[in-house]
């Protein structure tokens, strides 16, 4: 799924309990396409991706044809699932012990089922030499309790797009690089132009940007035992940062009710000076929908805190523990994510590869003559990826952590709670769900 939603945190904690309680007793017939019957001597591998048709149909058909040509005993059946349906479908399939063999998910959602031992243990299957071909920080994103449950695939990192005209009108010579500079710029832009510096959503199921900002501001979210650690001086400062911006009117009131799509709309309308987004694909959208704004737009690295940490969003592939063909499934998963195929897909989809060699390709380092805004964004983001990491912890019930923090932060922004009380309540809520 090549769009911002593909990386958002998945809200599935209610379904996990419900589905586990009743689906196991249902028919164990295959819930996919029904074509996974075994022919003599052939491993029929069912491969699920998340909303990659029809745009990448030719790519995957060619990929599969090449793989099958090199592996005569394996056949691949590719099934593309709409992103909105994937969670329900894979939960149903796993609970019924009739899953596909290779599945494209994101680590946040996959970790929830990893906590239920749903995926193949890759530490005993993937040799260290193969594992080391992936970016170390990215491999960690698909681990839970020290065990590897997924293989990294394509990546995106946050990028800052900014309106050079609005910054100039506000007397700002360069885009803010840190959250401290962002707050100063927000005040200056509002004072000089009457407009907002940026929009960020506080809807937990839409974006994790605010939670990632906590980590970039030096907040430890949980301790080694999994208990809340954000009720700290650093956590209070992070809460206060967002509360102050809201109460001073330096971010729109709709941050509490509107999602990331609204951030794009405001930027395209010239109402905000900065757009922070995951992936550079929105540059094409801005060029098409708002060519006047696109002409005065430029790109910059993602905004960071004092610790300099940079975030990355990861898509991976996992192999269900109940697959009938673990070796064939792993062979295909490693083929999909090898250097050559990751580089090809990254170029086609305008994303980034998760292997060391693919990311070192000149495509991600050198700007062509007459480089476009997208070319510049690609090189900036690729540079960020060298040190980027998944900032939030891999937890089987991560969404409850995000929900507790966001809802109490909203209450503080609205003046319904003090910052201290909001922090205390968020910590208690998280600890009670463990």
N, C-alpha and C positions, 0 to 999 in steps of 0.2 A: 504494500500500500504506500504509494509515493505521494504523501501529503502529510500535513502537520498532525492530523488525527492519529496517524499510524503510530506515533511515538507517545501519545498521551497515556496516562495511567488508566488501567482498565478497571471498571467498577463491576466486580463479579463476586464479592464476598457472600452476598445473599444466595446467589445461585449455587455456590460451592456446597453449602450445607444442604440445600433442598435437593439438588440433583444426586448427591451422594446417597441420600436417604432412600430414594425410590427407584433410580434408574438401574441400579445393580440388579433389581429383581425383574427388569424388563427383558424382552427378547434380546439375545446376543447377536442378532443379525446385523450385518454391517450397515452403519448409518451414513456412509458416504455415497458412492455412486453405484455400489453393488457389483462392481466389476473386478473385485479383488480375488476371484477364484484362482486356484493354483493349477496351472497346466504342468504336465510331467516335466520335472527338471528345470522349471522356470520360476524365478522369484518375481512376482508381480508387485511392484512397489507403488503405493499410492502416495503422491506428493501434494500436500496442500499449501497453497500460497494465499496471501492476503491482498486481495484487490489489485492484481497485477494484469488482469485482462481488461480490455483488449489491447491496451497500449504495448504490452511486451509479449504478445502472443508469438510473434515470429522469433523473438529471442529464445524463449523457452522451448519452442518446438525444435529449433536448431540445436539447443543445448542437449535436449533429451535424445535427439537423433544421434548426436556425436557420442554420448555416453553409451547408448544401446549398441552402437557399432563397435565400441571398445569392450563391451561386456555382454556377450551373446546370451548368457544365462539370466539376464535381468531385463525386465520390461517396466517402463515407468508410465503410470497413469497420472497425469497432471490434473488437479482439481483446484480451481481458483474460487475462493470464498469471499463474499463481500465482508469488509472489515466489521460491519455492524452485526454480522451473523457468526463470525468466527468463534467468539467466546462460547456461545451456546452450543455450537456444533462440536467443538473439540471437548468440551465438558461432557456432553452426552456420549460421545464416542469413547472417551477414556473411561468413563464410569461404567459403560456397557462392555468394557474389555474388547472392543472391536474398533480400535483406532486406525487412522492412516499410519503410514510407516515413517514419513518425514514431514514435519510441520513447520511452517514459517510463523513465528510468534515474536513478541517482544519479551525481554527478560522479566519485566515487572509482572506480567500476567503468567508467564511460564513458571516463575518462581512459586506462584501460589499452588500450582499442581506439583512442582518439584517437592514442596513440603509434604505432599501425599504420596511421594515415591512413584510418580507417574511416568518419569522419563528414564531412559537408559543411563546408567552410570558411565560417563565417558572417560573417567580417569583410568579405568581398566581397559578401555577400548582404543583410545587415541594415544599413539606413541609420543613421547616428549618432543621428538624431532619435529613431528607434525604440529603439535600444539604450539611450539615456539615460533611457527611461521605467522601466527596471529599476533596482533598488538597485545602486549601483556595486560595493560589496563582494561582493554576491551574484553579479553577472555574472562576476566574476573567478574564481569557483569552477569555472566551466566553460571555463577556458582552460588551454592547455598550450603551453609554450614561446612564449608571447605570442600564440597563435592561439585564437580562440573556436570551440568545437566544440558548445556546447549553449546552450539558452535556459532561463533559470531558470523554475521553476514554483512549487510550494508549499514552504513552509518550516516548520521547527519549531526552537525554541530550548530549551536546558536550563532547567529550572525546579526550584526547591527547594520541596518540600512538607514541612512539619514538624509534629510532634506537640507541641502547646502544653503538654499535661499533663506529658510527659516532661521537657521543658525546664524547666518550673516545679519539678518534683521535684529536678532537678539544680542549681537555683538560677541558671538562665540566663534573662535577661530578654528576649533577642532572638536570633533564629537567627544563626549565624555567617555573615559576609559574605565572608570571605577564607579561604584555605587555612591561614593561620596561626591564625586564630580557630577553624577547624574542628578542628585538632589539639588546641587547648586545650579545646574543647567535648567532644571525644571522651574525653579523660582525665577531665574533670569528670563527664560522664554515666556513665562506667564506675564511677567511685569512688562516686557518690551513688546510682545505681540498679542497678548491676550489668549494665546493658544496653549495647548498642552505639549509637554516634551514627549510623552509616550503614553501608551495604554498597556496594562498587564492585567490579565484576568485572575480573580480570586475564586473562581469556580473550580473545586478540586478535581472533578472528573474531566475537565477540559484541558488543564495544563499543570505541569509541575514546576513551572519557571520560578514561582515565588519560593517554593520549598528548596529548590536548588540555590536560590539566592541566600538562603539561611546558611547553607554549607559554605558558600563563597564568602560569607561574612564571618566565618570562623565558628559556626555553631556545630556542635556534635549532636546529632539527632537522637541516637540511642547509645546505651553503653554496651559493654561486652555481654551482659546478661539479657539484652533486648529491652531493658527498661528505658523510660524517657530520660534523656540527658539534656534536652533543649531548655529545661527550666533552669537557666543559668544566666550569668551576666551577659554573655554573648547572645543568648536567645532573647533576653529582654531588649537588648539593643536592636536586634533584628525586628522584633515586634514593633518597637517604638519607631523605627525607620519608616515602616509602611503606614503606621497609624498617623504619624506626623504629615506625611505626604498627602494622605487622604483628608485629614482635618484642615490642612492649609489650602485645600482646593487645588493641589498641584497634579492630581490625577483625576480623571473623570469619575463621576459618581457611578457610572455604569460598570465599573470594574467589578462590582459585586454581583452583577446580574448578566453581563454579556461575556461571551467567550472570545477566543483568539480571532475569530473571523471579524469581529468588530474592530480589533486593532488594525487589521489590514484595510478595512473600509475607511477608518479615520485617516490613516496615512495617505491613502489614495486621494482623499478629499482635501489634502493639505491642512488638516486640522491638528496633526501631530508632527513633531520634528524627527522623531526616531521610531523605527519599527524593529523590534527584536523578534526574530523568528527562527525556527528550526529548519535548516535547509535553505538553499538559494532558489528553489523553484518559484517562489513568490515574486522574484524579480521579473520573470516572464509575465506573470499576472499583472503586475504593476505597469509594465511596458505596454501591455495590451489595453488595460482598462483606464490607465491614467498616464498617457504619454507625456503630458506636460510635467507631471510630478517626476516621472522616470528620468527626464532630461536633466533635472537638478538633483538627482539622487546619487549617492556614493555609498560605499560599503566600508565597514571597519570591523575589527575583531570584536568578539563578544565582551560585554561589560563584566568586570570581575571585582572581587573584594580585595582586601589587603593581602590575603594568602595567595592570590593569583590563580586559584583553581579555575579550570575551564571545563565545561560540561560537554557531554556527547550523548546522543540518543542512538540506541542500538536496536537492530533487528537481528534475530538469530534463527537457527533451525534446531529443532529438537527431535528426538527419536523416542516414541512411546515405548515403555518397558514391555508392553504386551505385543509388540510387533512380532510377526512370524518369521521375519527375515532381518535380524539385527545387523548381520555383517553386510548384507547387500544394501540395507538402508544407510548404514554408516558410510559405505563406499560412495553412494550417490551424494550424501550430504557433504562429504569432503570434496567431491567433484564440483558441486555447485559453488562451494566457497573457496576453491583454490585460487591461486594468484591470477591466472589467466582469465578465468570466468568472472572473478570479482572485478577485475579491471574493465572487462567488456561491459558488464552490467552497470558499473559506476558511470561509465561514459554515456551509456544509453539512458540511464535514469536520472543523471545529474545528482548522484549521491556519492558516497565515499566508501572505499573498500576497507575491510578490517584486517587485511594481511600486510605485513611489513613491506614486502617486495612490491606489491601492487600500489601501495600508497607512495612509494619512492619513485614511481614513474614520473617522467618529465611532464606529463599532462597536468600533474598537480603542483608542479614547481615553477614552470616557465610560462610567462605570459606571451601570447602570440602578438604579432604586429597588429596595431589597431585593436587592442584588447577591449572587449565589451565589458559592461558592468558585471555580467555573469562570469566572465573569465577572471576578473579581479576577485570576485567573491570566492571562486573556487580555490584560488591560491591562498587567500587569507584563511579560509576555513581549513584547508589541508595543513597549513602551518599550525593552527590551533590544535588540530587533532594529534600532533606529535606528543603533546603533554596532556591531552584531554582525558577525562575519566567519567564514569557514571558516578554522579555525586551523591545520589540517594541510596540507602542501603537496600540490598536484595532481601525482601521479607515475604513470607507467604501471605501476610495480611497487610501489605504496605498501604493499601488504600485507606485502611482505618487510621493509620498514622497521619496520612495527609488530610483526611477528613477532620480529625480532631484538631489539628493545627489551623487549618484554613477556617473552620467554622468559629473557633474562638478568636482568631485574629480578626475576622469580620466583625464579631461582637465588640471588640476593642475599637475598631475603626468607627463603628456607629455610636460609640460612647455607652454601650450597654454594659460593658465591663471595663475595669481598669486593666492596664497591661499586665500587672502582677497577677490579677485574678484570672485573666484569660490564659496566661501561661500555666498557672496552677491547675486550672480546669482541664486544659489540653493534656497535660501530663497525666492527670488522674484518669482521664478518659482512655488514653492509650494504654496505660498500665492495667486498666480493668479488662481490656480486650485480649490480653496476652494469655 
